[in-house]
């Protein structure tokens, strides 16, 4: 019987366990350089007992930023700053992937340099507001990416992936979920294009496939993961037709599967049948962020490894509250309770990150 505490091969790298730290926006980078900080090094190092750490979203270009004080991987200064983080994690035996996240329309001009405006596959503004340095502001109508923009944006992902390896990360996760740029190409309410980058499912998946292909060619498929969230309405995404969702995501993962990527990271919808179908079709490791709404993912999710639903389980809020989570899971607790009001607050600072580990952490 396979359990969460058994090792697993991930793209040629042996992980000590099958417990992943999910990517979570922390907004703690130094602005305006968007560099990683000493606090961030402490935060990740405290959680180095995870089989795999996936970082908070890192913008692959200055134009990809969507939140205050988020880090980048598009300058030499940022690479140097991240190297301090990865060195600290490796000193504790950890494995860490950088999540590359271009937010697309989920941004605001005040967050971007040089009078840039947010971009998207189509000029469709998201409903709602974004938190900026001046406070909450309405989302704006984004600029539609033309062919040159698309080519340049794919190149930005590649450059950021190379920078991640230079900074000491074992690999990168391409964020194709949660309503950000790649997901905006996938979803029919945000991709209204009639050219080869939009329309039917076969064209809406093209951007994500080309990003993954270019990144895998640059750093190796074994160093590349891809995150999806089919049917997730976050950030004003509408994927409401089950047949279209099935066609879109089976088409996407069929193409991604041919790239021999390290893993697929699935943010699960309530449709467990879809999870089973994607699990069956995906050829390498599957990381599952299971659907537990309105609760956070808890210890019971480890059963998904035993029953074969997933190879690795990603924990978010529980990892914030319990930096030594794998040890606590192995001992069946005790657990600190995540402070949901703070974790989901607009300042993104989350639960106390423990400058030093609490006395009851090993």
C-alpha angles and dihedrals in degrees: 000000000000116000137183090260096060119099120251135198112239111185092326094316116110111224117206093226142358097252116110130192106230121228112263129178110243103168094213103126121119112259139250092014091050091220129159115255140215089257089057091051090052092047095053095039091056087059098044092117088077112108085232132010116204110195129228114275112293118199113235091208138015089255091056096068118115106165138045119272097003119151129248138207099203103094137057089240090056092049091052092049093049090049088066089055096048093045090054093048092047091050086062093047096257133147118218134187123193115232111221109210125178105184097201110186092001091090142069134234090245089064094053132073130236096025092294120162125210118273134216140163089265135016094258117134119220118240115246137029139293125219110243135173086267093050131261115346133177118262113256130224104271127227113257110241113241124204094273090048091051092049091049093047092052088050089052090057090050093049091048091049091052089047090052091056090046088052091056102259116145090224147321137263115216108219107225095156146074098047099297126134101292091043088050088060091049098049121081095217093057100034109063095155123136097197127085091288095062147023114069125031093263090062098037090059093052098089094052091046093050092049091050093045093051093046093047091050090051101046105009131269089254088065095048131086130176129211125208135175108191113199094006108145094199114135093017097299117156115199097155104144108087092202092053092046091052093047094045097050099038088051091048097049093043088061094040090049091062089061093065092230122187093245151335115235110207121197095201126230122208087267103097089175088064090050090053092049093049090045090054093048099044114092103200137036119330119209111198127204094189124219106255102146127188089020126061119248108281139186092281089072089076088077087074088070093050093050093045098246090125142004097218132020120216118214123195122170093021089059091052092055095039113040091181092049099147091057091048092048090051090050093042091243159254097220133195109229116243113242097233095185090059097036093055095038122123094249091066092217094125131185120348106285097209112239081210126018116266116257092256094056117094 
